[in-house]
Amino acid sequence: MSSWRVILSWYANSVTRSEVIKVLGVTLSENVGGTDHSFRNLALVLASEGIQLSLAGPSGDTPTRRWWTESNLEYVPLEIPKRVGLRPTSGEGFNSKYDFFSQVPKSMRAVKALIGKVRSFDVVHSNDLMTHVDVVLAARLAGRPSLLELHDIVPPGGGRLVMSSAVSTANAAVAVSEAVFEQLGPLARRKTRVVHQGVDSVRFSPGVADPSIRAELSADPRALLVAVVGRLDREKGIGELIEALGSLRRSGVDVHLA
């Protein structure tokens, strides 16, 4: 909860109203991801603080929309074109689906779609790497403050330049780690604050150990067992973890990986 106070304080200082502060978050996710969980956690906590978070995302009966509304939170259907980054998550080569000249009109259509929604809210919050530029432009045109929440490590090059430019144009930004913060340019850093992701310590508290689960993951109950939680994606650094554990095993440490 303490890490969320930073965002709460920024929202409260961004508007001059005394009633409920209405915030519109924007995402392109049709399926629920980590950033979506982060934003919903904020929505559930900040509701008691007089801040209403709504989510604007792809129209249609998507898993993200169902998951959001099941928590009795407002979902705003948005007709916004999908985008892809210049480089794949590996950072090597270029994305075969990327066409620079097609991105500009797509972004303009997204901004046009957003402006009509944004005017009904006090603050616009971009929670998706591909919507940062759209949100900043739409917020500026609609006369609303914008906040960008930065989760991604972007490969060096044009992508980082675009992200830094978006942050520099926004009213403020939140980076979820020092690594995310360090990739920004000097001006963007001055507008950005590092707020580590909050953890619900009541929900995620150690329970009673289950020996059967341990037995499934390692034949030796006394061995050091390391667990990694996340999708199997190169950008998560699982390869580096495997190499590190291999080095430990070669040095005589009996360590296992789940």
Secondary structure, 3 states (H helix, E strand, C coil): CHHHHHHHHHHHHHCCCCCCEEEEEECCCCCCCHHHHHHHHHHHHHHHHCEEEEEEEECCCCHHHHHHHCCCCCEEEECCCCCCCCCCCCCCCCCCCCCHHHHHHHHHHHHHHHHHHHCCCCEEEECCHHHHHHHHHHHHHHCCCEEEEECCCCCCCHHHHHHHHHHHHCCEEEECCHHHHHCCCHHHHHCEEECCCCCCCCCCCCCCCCHHHHHHHCCCCCCEEECCCCCCCHHHCHHHHHHHHHHHHHCCCCEEEC
